[in-house]
Amino acid sequence: MPFITVGKENSGSVTLYYEDHGSGKPIVLIHGYPLNGASWEKQTPSLLAAGYRVITYDRRGFGYSSKTAAGYDYDTFAEDLHQLVTTLDLRHFTLVGFSMGGGEVARYISNHGSRNVHKAVFISAIPPFLLKTVDNPDGVDGSVFQGIQKAIMSDRYAFFGEFFQNFYNWDLLQGKRVTEQAMQASWNVAAATSGTASLACVSAWLEDFRDDLSHLDVPVLVIHGDSDRIVPLAASGLRTAALVKQARLVVIKDGPHCITWTHADEVSRELVSFLQET
């Protein structure tokens, strides 16, 4: 199992687990909350078949990566990503972020530039700014996030059970585009996540990425479901596409938050088509 070391915490090293498959132009896939790099299993075969090198990794606190007591902020996440692409000596690579993974895409390019970045993709992603404020009236009320934090502190396992109902729009798509077994598998992954990360990442979702998006100077693809209950299309995907000059928006009809699973064929087709453009 390959790991890279991105820091130290007291007597131990902080490591990130990653997988690196195939050859060709590199594609770095950044997972969402509360999953891990394996959540890209429906996109990886299509990308490999199209001739790309596919890199996935587990964010700190998730999967096989170190479960640290701190560092759950986007400057740290972006630095972790920077150390990964530097260690692997990636050139001309594409960053693809799902859900909170879109924050890494935006902050990475803002903090580290786009010299080696070829393209960027946001899927059901949290940018530009989820929190409702005076200058962001279309955002989500802060009480929603406070409720999430309270539920996690009370019983995060019960919270995950409810969360995935909306993650997959279970009431509408059960037995059609998602199975009970797939939901259970997601819960199992979430349950293994660091309790600290489970809670701390909620605050990270409130990061304002509007300035970060202004630094994007590469072709951008935004894919979002029009029935996303976790990160509403109007508060995120539509606004990101409007703020980024080189952005193309693809809206998945009846798509929930986790379109990478429920609408995997559509997402993979759009992703490969975008990557193949010169």
C-alpha positions in Angstrom: 0.0 0.0 0.0 1.6 3.3 -1.1 1.8 6.3 1.3 3.4 9.7 1.2 4.5 11.6 4.3 3.1 15.1 4.5 4.1 16.1 8.1 4.5 15.1 11.7 2.1 15.0 14.7 4.0 14.6 17.9 5.9 11.3 17.6 4.2 10.1 14.5 4.3 10.8 10.8 1.2 12.2 9.0 0.7 10.0 5.9 -1.7 9.9 3.0 -2.7 6.7 1.3 -2.9 6.9 -2.5 -3.3 4.6 -5.5 -1.6 5.3 -8.9 -2.8 3.3 -11.9 -2.4 3.4 -15.7 -0.3 5.7 -17.8 -0.8 8.8 -20.0 -1.8 12.2 -18.7 -2.4 12.2 -15.0 -5.9 12.7 -13.5 -6.0 13.3 -9.7 -9.4 12.4 -8.2 -10.3 14.0 -4.9 -13.1 12.4 -2.9 -16.0 13.9 -1.0 -17.3 13.6 2.6 -17.4 11.2 4.3 -15.9 8.7 1.8 -12.4 7.9 0.6 -10.5 7.5 -2.7 -12.2 4.2 -3.5 -15.4 6.1 -4.0 -14.2 6.8 -7.6 -14.6 3.1 -8.6 -17.2 3.9 -11.2 -15.1 6.5 -13.0 -11.6 4.9 -12.8 -12.3 2.1 -15.4 -13.5 4.6 -18.0 -10.5 6.9 -17.4 -8.0 4.0 -17.6 -9.7 2.7 -20.8 -9.4 6.2 -22.3 -5.6 6.1 -21.7 -5.2 8.2 -18.6 -3.1 7.7 -15.5 -5.5 7.8 -12.5 -4.4 8.8 -9.0 -6.8 8.7 -6.1 -5.9 9.4 -2.4 -7.6 9.5 1.0 -7.8 12.9 2.6 -6.3 13.1 6.0 -8.7 11.7 8.6 -10.3 9.5 6.0 -9.7 6.0 4.7 -6.2 4.7 5.3 -4.6 8.1 5.7 -3.5 9.4 9.1 -6.3 10.4 11.5 -4.8 13.6 12.8 -6.2 15.8 15.6 -5.8 19.0 13.5 -5.3 20.2 9.9 -8.9 20.0 8.7 -8.8 23.3 6.8 -8.4 24.0 3.1 -5.0 25.5 3.3 -3.8 22.3 4.8 -5.8 20.1 2.4 -4.3 22.0 -0.5 -0.8 21.6 0.9 -1.4 17.9 1.3 -2.4 17.7 -2.3 0.6 19.8 -3.4 2.9 17.4 -1.6 1.2 14.4 -3.4 1.6 15.9 -6.9 5.2 17.0 -6.1 6.2 13.6 -4.8 4.7 11.9 -7.8 6.3 14.6 -10.1 3.0 15.1 -11.9 3.0 17.3 -15.0 0.1 18.5 -17.2 -2.4 16.9 -14.7 -6.1 17.4 -14.3 -7.7 18.0 -10.8 -11.2 16.5 -10.3 -13.0 17.3 -7.1 -16.2 15.8 -5.9 -18.3 17.6 -3.2 -15.8 19.0 -0.6 -13.0 17.8 -2.9 -13.9 20.8 -5.1 -12.5 23.0 -2.4 -9.1 21.4 -2.8 -9.2 22.1 -6.5 -10.0 25.8 -6.0 -7.6 26.3 -3.1 -4.8 24.3 -4.7 -4.7 26.5 -7.9 -5.2 29.7 -5.8 -2.2 28.8 -3.5 0.1 27.0 -5.8 -0.8 28.3 -9.3 -1.7 26.4 -12.4 1.7 25.9 -14.0 1.4 22.1 -14.1 -2.4 22.0 -14.1 -4.0 21.2 -17.4 -7.7 21.3 -16.5 -10.0 21.3 -13.5 -13.4 19.6 -12.8 -15.9 20.3 -10.1 -18.5 17.6 -9.5 -21.3 18.3 -7.0 -18.8 20.7 -5.5 -19.1 23.1 -2.6 -17.5 26.2 -4.2 -18.0 29.1 -4.5 -19.4 29.8 -1.0 -22.1 27.7 0.8 -22.8 29.9 3.8 -25.6 32.5 3.6 -24.3 35.9 4.5 -25.2 39.6 3.8 -23.1 39.5 0.6 -24.0 35.9 -0.2 -27.9 35.8 0.1 -28.2 32.6 -2.0 -26.2 30.5 0.5 -27.4 28.0 3.1 -28.4 29.3 6.5 -25.8 28.8 9.2 -28.3 27.0 11.4 -28.2 24.1 9.0 -24.5 23.5 9.6 -24.9 24.0 13.3 -27.6 21.3 13.2 -25.2 19.0 11.4 -22.4 19.6 13.9 -24.8 18.9 16.8 -26.0 15.6 15.2 -22.4 14.5 14.6 -21.5 15.2 18.2 -24.5 13.4 19.5 -24.2 10.2 17.4 -22.2 10.4 14.2 -23.2 6.9 13.2 -26.9 7.8 13.2 -26.1 11.0 11.4 -24.4 9.2 8.6 -27.4 6.9 8.2 -29.7 10.0 7.7 -27.0 11.8 5.6 -26.8 9.0 3.0 -30.6 9.1 2.5 -30.2 12.5 1.0 -26.7 11.8 -0.5 -28.4 9.3 -2.8 -32.0 10.6 -2.8 -32.9 7.2 -1.5 -36.6 7.8 -1.5 -36.6 8.3 -5.2 -33.7 6.2 -6.5 -33.7 3.1 -4.3 -33.6 0.0 -6.3 -33.2 2.0 -9.5 -29.9 3.8 -9.3 -28.7 2.8 -5.9 -29.0 -0.4 -3.8 -29.3 -0.9 -0.1 -25.9 -2.7 -0.2 -24.3 0.4 -1.8 -25.8 2.6 0.9 -24.5 0.3 3.6 -21.0 0.2 2.0 -20.9 4.0 2.1 -22.0 4.0 5.8 -19.2 1.5 6.5 -16.6 3.8 5.0 -18.0 6.8 6.8 -18.0 4.9 10.2 -14.3 4.3 9.8 -13.6 8.0 9.3 -11.9 9.9 12.2 -14.4 11.2 14.6 -12.4 14.5 14.7 -12.5 14.8 10.9 -16.2 14.0 10.7 -16.9 17.0 12.8 -14.1 19.4 11.8 -14.8 19.2 8.1 -18.3 20.7 8.6 -16.6 24.0 9.5 -14.3 23.7 6.5 -17.4 23.5 4.2 -18.1 27.2 5.1 -14.9 28.4 3.4 -15.4 31.2 1.0 -13.8 30.2 -2.4 -15.0 33.1 -4.5 -11.5 34.7 -4.6 -9.9 31.3 -5.2 -12.1 30.8 -8.3 -10.8 34.1 -9.7 -7.4 32.4 -10.0 -8.6 29.6 -12.3 -7.0 30.2 -15.7 -7.4 26.6 -17.1 -10.5 25.0 -18.8 -13.1 24.1 -16.2 -15.9 21.6 -16.2 -18.7 21.8 -13.7 -21.1 18.8 -13.3 -24.0 19.0 -10.9 -27.3 17.2 -10.4 -30.4 19.3 -10.4 -31.9 17.4 -7.5 -28.8 17.7 -5.2 -30.1 18.0 -1.6 -26.7 18.2 0.0 -25.1 21.0 -2.1 -27.9 22.7 -4.0 -27.2 23.4 -7.6 -28.4 27.0 -7.3 -26.0 27.7 -4.4 -23.0 26.1 -5.9 -22.6 24.6 -9.4 -24.6 27.4 -11.2 -22.6 30.1 -9.4 -19.2 28.5 -10.0 -19.9 28.2 -13.7 -20.9 31.8 -13.8 -17.8 33.0 -11.9 -15.2 31.1 -13.9 -14.7 32.4 -17.5 -13.6 29.2 -19.0 -16.2 27.0 -17.3 -18.7 24.7 -19.0 -21.7 23.6 -17.0 -23.3 20.1 -17.3 -26.5 19.6 -15.3 -27.5 16.0 -14.7 -31.3 15.7 -14.8 -32.7 14.2 -11.5 -29.2 13.8 -10.2 -28.7 13.7 -6.4 -25.5 14.7 -4.7 -23.6 11.5 -5.4 -24.0 11.5 -9.2 -20.7 9.8 -9.4 -22.5 6.6 -8.4 -26.2 7.0 -9.4 -25.4 8.6 -12.7 -21.9 7.2 -13.2 -22.2 6.6 -17.0 -23.3 10.2 -17.6 -20.6 11.6 -15.4 -17.8 9.4 -16.8 -18.9 10.2 -20.4 -18.8 14.0 -19.8 -15.5 13.7 -17.9 -13.7 11.7 -20.6 -15.1 13.9 -23.4 -13.8 17.1 -21.6 -10.4 15.5 -21.0 -10.0 14.5 -24.6 -10.6 18.0 -25.9 -7.4 19.9 -26.8 
